[in-house]
Amino acid sequence: MSETTELSRMIPAARLLREHYLRDAHRPGYHFVVPEGVYAPVDPNGGVWYGGRYHLCYIYQHEGAHYWGHVSSLDLLHWRHHPPALAPGEGDDGIFSGGAFVDDDGTVVYTYWGLRKPDGICIATSTDPLLEAWTRNPHNPVIPATEFGWAERDGQPVGAADPSQVWKTDGRYYLLTGNLLVLREFGEKRGLPEHLGDTLYLFVSDDLTNWQYLHTFYTSKREWTRDFEDDMCPDFFPLPASPDGGPDSDTHMILFISHTLGCQYYLGTYADDRFTPEGHGRMTWVDNEFFAPESLQDPRGRRIMWAWVFDRREQATREASGWSGELSLPRLLWRGEDGTLRLRPVPELEALRYNPRTLTVDVPAGAPVPVTGVAGNSLELAVTLPGAVRCGVQVCAAPDGSEVTTITYDPAGTLSIDTTQSSLGEGAKTVETAPFTLPAGEPLRLRVFVDKSFVEVFANDRQAVVRRIYPTRPDSLGVTLFAVTPVTADVQAWEMMPSNPY
């Protein structure tokens, strides 16, 4: 087939695909979605600010192999598609999770889990302004595995999978490796208790090629995590002391997943090449739907993170729709004055707002009351309610109540999203419940983002809950408020302009 004939076939097919996606009632409009195709996993990776742009990679699959797709943006909203950053070849059969680091000379360093023989930790570098040209280290894997996902060092098994980004201290390079395969082989299969639970393994190098294993990076505690939980997709960094960035605080964060219970984190102290956890938190509770995380630091010093959020439709439905692979909204992370984690959506999202509404709503006790003139499945809501009352918001509500998603604050100490009635069709029918308590006298301030199949909720910069929903009725668009005692709510609402280029 000639090139001209091939193009004449591709052009109308591309147009028809865009139109197909636009008609889809569940395809998100302003959450990042892989531009085309059905993929899993879709872990975000390689996040970095470089050449005046935000760059982000994500895993996708082609002809049975894993690739790192690559997009870039100026505003965290509109993403430019690039050729794959890393693809099979040059010894790699596939590319799995890793991170990004900018060296002192401006070279970008990607670490990744190279699926090759042997597999292990691999490195690629680039000085291309668009990060489209990469050079793999000729000595890959620079940390080879002894068996799949783990290596033997000094007679002990250590992780050889899912490297963190590199960081540099006193001229030396450091990275961490995950422990899933060590836990499974030595903790669970061989019954060795010292290899149960989550941990990370610390390596050091003077040249990015020759890596020396130092020791385990931290010791987990069963009061926080369970013995069947691993630590993978690790991201290690100092937290800023402000959502606006600026200098780093002296609190460090490990952002990671366990495969069983999803995205979570430690806050603690980093000294003498060791991390001491001082606090732990989760970003998903009822299951592992909020999954693999990735973060970057921008020139202002802001720490910005994403996570892969599972598509809970049946595989056959995904295949029929022609798409699957979505990330959370970008969110800011910083240390609060009390030493705990703070988080909120990036302010860049405000550029998507239009058709604003500002209302004061009297909410009687009992039955939900509709918010007049506010409806849709591409919305942002800012709702202020009393912090001493059980209350909340319902979104994507059908007129007869047959479909509805309920967000509830309970002053006893929880914030939840109930999806048991979100759809007459597919989707996880669960109640996602996060710990959340407000100080006496502080009102509840909710930021609620609805984006077709996403409901993402932020509360008082202290907590966030995320769920996927798949309403079947075209009129499941209503917004209501409810409370156990009469209250007054202040509501701001905006429609949200889709930012994905289709």
N, C-alpha and C positions, 0 to 999 in steps of 0.2 A: 504494500500500500504506500502510495507516495505521501510526502509530508503535507501537500496541499489537501489531498483527500482525507488524511487523518484529521487535519484541523477542521475541515468542513463538517466532519462527524462530531468532533469534540465541542464546537461552539454551541450548537443548539442543545446538546446534552447538558452543558454547563448551565445554560439559561433555564432549562427545564428543572434541573436540580435545585437552583435557587428558588424558583417558584414553588417547588414541592416543599422546601423548608419553610417558606413564608406562610404556607397554608397550615403548618403543623401547630396544633393548639398547645403543645407542651415544650417545643424547642425554645430555650431561653433567648431573650433578646439582648440583655446587657451583662449577663454572666458569660465568661469566656467559654466557648464551645469549640472543640476541634473542628476546623472548617468543613470537613466532610468525612463521612464514614462512621462505622460502629467500632469502638475500641474499648479495651480494658486489658491491663491497667492503663491509666492516664496520669500517672504521678507527675506533678510539676517538678522540674529540676533546673539546675543551671541558671538560677535567677541572678542577674547582675546588672548594675548600672554601668554602661560603657559607651563611649563615643557620643554622649549626649542623649542616649536612649535607655529606656528600660528594656532588658532582654529577658525572655523567659522561654524555657524549653519544656516539653512534655513528652511522655512516652506514648507512642502509637505503634500499631502493628501493620506490616506489609509483607505479603507472601510468607507469612508464618514467622517473621523475625521482628524484633523490637528495635525501634528507631527513636531518636530524639528529634521531634518536631521543634520548630524555632519560630517565634514571633517577637516583634519589638513594638514599642509604643513611646510616645511622648507624654501621654496623659493617663496611662493605666486603664483607659477605656476603649480606645480604638487601636487595634493590633494589626501590624503589617506582617503578612505571611512571608517567611524566608524558606529557602531549601532546607532540608534536614541538616541540623548541626552535626550530628553523628549518625552514621548508618553502618550496617554490616559491611565488612571488608577490612583489608589490612590486618587480618587475623581475628577480627571480631565477627562472631556469628549473630550477635545481638547486643544491644546497649541497654543496660538497666540503670538504676538510680544512682545519683551522685550530686555534686555541688559545684559551685563556681567561686573563684578567687581572683583578684587582680593583684599581681605582683608589683614590687616597687618600680620596675621598669615599664609598667603598663601592659605587660603580657597577661592575658586572661588564661587561667588554668582551670580546665574542667577535670574533675575526678568522676569516675563512673565504674560501675560493676560490669566488667567486660565478660560477656557470655562467650567463652572460647575454650580451647583445650590447651593448658588448664585455664579455668576461669580465675577471676581475681580482680584486684583493684588496678585500674588503668588510668592513664593520664593523657590528655590532649591539650594543646596550647594554641593560642591565636593572637595575632596583633592586627588582624583585619578590622578596619573600622566598623564593618557591618557584622562581624563575627560569622562570616560565611565560609571562610577558609580555615581549616584546622589541621594541625600536625600531631599525629599520635606519637607518643614516646616509643622509640624503637625497642625499648626494653619491656614493653607491656607484656604481661601484667607485672607492674612494679612490685606488687604484693601477690604472688601466685598462691592459688589455693592448693592444698594437699588433697582434699576432697571437695565436692561441690559446696561452695559458700564458706568453707573454713580452712584454716591453715594450722600446721603444727609449728609452734615456736617455743624453744626451751622445754620441750616435752609436754607442752600444754596446748589445747586447742584454743584458737582465737578466731575472730571473725575475719572473713575475706570477702565480704559482701557489703553493699550499700554504704559506700564511704560518705563521710561528711564533706563539706568544703574544706579546703586547706586554710589554715591561718598561719601567721608568721610571728615569731617572738624571738628577739635577739638574733635575728638572722637565720633561724632554723624554721623549717616547715613542719607542721603538725597536721594530722588528720585522724579521724575516728572511723572505726568499722563496726557494723551491726552484728548482733549475736543470734539471729533467728536460727541459723543452721547449727550453731553450737548447742543452743538450748534443745533443739529437737533430737540431735544425735546423742549428746552426752547427758543432758538433763533428763529428757523424757525416755528416750530409747534405752540408754545404758543405766539410768537411774542414779546419776551422780548429783546429789543435791546442790553442790557448789556451782553447778551450771544451770540451775533453774532460775527463773526470773530474768528481768531485764538488766543489761549492762552494755557498755561499749569498751572497745579496745583502742588504746592510744599508740600511734606510731609517730616517729620523728625521722626527718631526713635533712641533709645539708644541700641536696641537689635535685630533689623531686624524683630521683631514680632509685637510689639506694635507701631503703626504709628499714629502720630498726624498731622492733616492738619494745615498748616500755612496760606497760602494765594495763590492767583494767582501769577505766577512767573514773568510775564511781561504783558504789555499792547501793543496790536498791533495797527497799524495806517493804515487807509485806503489809505494813499498815497503809501503804499507798498503792502498790501494784501487786498482782497475783503471780504465783510461781509459774503459770503457763504463759505469761506475757513476755514478749521480746521487746527489743529496742532496735528499730530499723528506720530507714530514711532520716537519720539524725542530722540536725542542723544546730550548730553551737555558736553562740555569740553573746556579747554584752548587750544588755537592754539599754536603750536611751532612757533618760529621766523625764522625757516630755513627748507628747504625741507629735510635736513639731520637730523632733530630732534634737540637734545640738549635741553636747558631749555625752558620751556613754556613762551610765551609772556603774557602780561597782558590783551590780548583780548580773550574773550570767544566766543564760537560759539554754536548756536542751529541749528543742522542739522535735517530736518524734512520733512514730506509731508503734503500737503493738498490733499485730495482725488480727488478734481476736477482739480488741476493744477500741481500736482506732486512735485518732490523734490525741496527744497529751503532751505534758511538758513538766520539766523540773525548773525551779529557780534555786540558785545557790551561789556558792563562792568558788572561784577558780584560783588556785595557788599551788605552786610547786608541782606543776604538771598533773594536778588532780582536781576533780570537781567534787564538792561536798553539797549534796542536795539539802536544801533548807525548807523547801515547800514543793508541793506537787499539785497539778490540776489536770483536768480532762477537758477536751473540746467536743466529745461525744460520749453518751452514757448508756443508752438502751441497747446500742449495737455499735458497729464500726463504720457507719455511713459517712461520717466526716473523717476522711482518711489521710492519705500521704500529704505532708506539708512541705512547703518550700518558702524561704524568705530571702530578702535582699535588703541592703542598706543603700539609701539614695544619697545624693550629695549634701542634703540638708541634715543627714544623720538619722532620718526616719527609718524605722524597721517595719517593712511591709511583708505580709505573708499571704499565701494562698494555700488551699488544700483541694485535693481531688474529692468530689462529693459523688457518691455512688448513684447510678441510675437504677432505680428499683423496679422498672418495668420488666416484664418477661423478656427473655432473649429473643423470642420470635417477634415480639412487638418492636423491639429495638431494630432488628433486621428489617422489618417491614417499613419502619420510619426512615431508615437510612442514616441515622446519626446516633451517637452516644459517646460521651467523653466531656465532662463539664467540671469547671473549677468554681470554688467559692468566690465571693467578692473579695478584692484586696482589702486587707484590714491592717490597721496600725497596731503595733505592740509597744508598750512602754511600762516602766516601773512606776507604780503609784507611790505617793508619799509614805504609805504604810508598808511599803516593800512588796506588795502583791501585784499581780499582773493587771494591767489596764489594756483595753482593746476597743477599737471603734472602726467603722468603715472609713476609707480614705475620703477626704473632702472633695477630691476630684469628681466623685459621683454626683455632686450637686450640679454639675454642668449638664446633666441629663434631665434635670427637672423641667417640667412645663405645666401649664394650666394649674397654677397653685390655688389651693383653697385653705382658708383659715376659719375655724369654727370653734364655738364653745358649745358643748353638748351636755345636757342634763341627763344623767344615766340613772334610771330608777332601779330599785332592788329587784332582782329576779331575772325576768326575760331580757334577752339582748335587745338593744335599741339600734335601728339602722342609723348610720352616719349619712345624712341627707346630701345627695349630690356627689358622693364619693363611691366609686365602684371601678372595678377593672382587674386585669391580671398582669399589669405592668405598672406598679405603683411604688411610691415610698410614702410611708406614714410616720409622722412624729407625734406621739401621743403622750400627754402628761396626765397622770392620775395620782390620787393619794397613795402614799406608800404604806399606809397602815390597814389597807382593805384588800381582800381577795377580789381581784378584778382582772380585766383583760380585753382582748381584741379578737374578733373573728374576721377572717378574710376568705375570699373565694367561696362565699356562701350562696347557695341556691335559694331562690325565693321561698321554697317550701321547707328549707332546712335539710334536704336529703343529702346535700354535700356541703361541708363546712370544715375549715381548719381553725382550731381554737388555740389561742396563745393566752396562757394564764400565769399571773403572778400571785403567789401565795405568801403573805407576810410571815408564815411559819418557816419560810426559807427555801422556796423553789421558784424557778421559772420554767415553763413547759410549753411544748407544742404538741397538741393532740391531733394525730392524723387518722384516727380510727374512723372518722366520717368524711375524710377529705375527698374520697372518690368512690363511686359506685362500681368502679372497675379496678384497675391494678394499683400497686403501690404498697409500701409497708404500712400496715395498720398498727401504729404504735403510739405511745406517749413518751416523747423525749423530755426528760426532766433533769435540769441542771440545778446545782445548789446556788442560791442567790438570796442574800439578806441585805436589806437597806437599814442604815442607821435611823434611829428615831427622828422623826420630823422631816426626813428627806423624801421628796415626792418620787414616784416612779416615772422614769423617762424612757420610753420605748422608741426605737427606730426599727420599723418593720419594712422589709423589702420583699415585694412580690414580683416574681419574674417567671410567668407561665408555670413551670414545674418547680420553682424554687420559692421557699419561704425562709427568709434569713432575718433573725431578730437580734438586736443589740439592746442591752439594758444598762443605763447609767454608767457606761464605759467599764462595767465590771464583769459582764457575762454576755454570752452569745449562744444561741441555739439555731440550728439549721436543719431543715427537713425538705425532702422531695415529695411533691404531690402531683396527682394526675387526674384532675376533675374530668368527668365525662360530659357534663352538661355545659352548653355554651353560655347559659345564664348564671353559672356559678361565679359571680363577680362581686357580690355584695360585701360590704364592710359594716360590722356592728361592734358595739361596745357593751360590756356587761360588768356588774359588780354585785356583791352580796348585800350592800347597803347603798342608799342613794348617794351619788357622788357627782361632781362636775368635772368634765374632761376638756382639756384644751387639745385641739387637733389641728395639725397642718398636714396637708396631703398634696401630692404631686403625681401626675402621670410621668412615666419615665420613658425617655426616648431610647429605642434600641440602638446599641452601638456596634453590634456585630455586622460585618459587611455582607449581609445577605437578607 
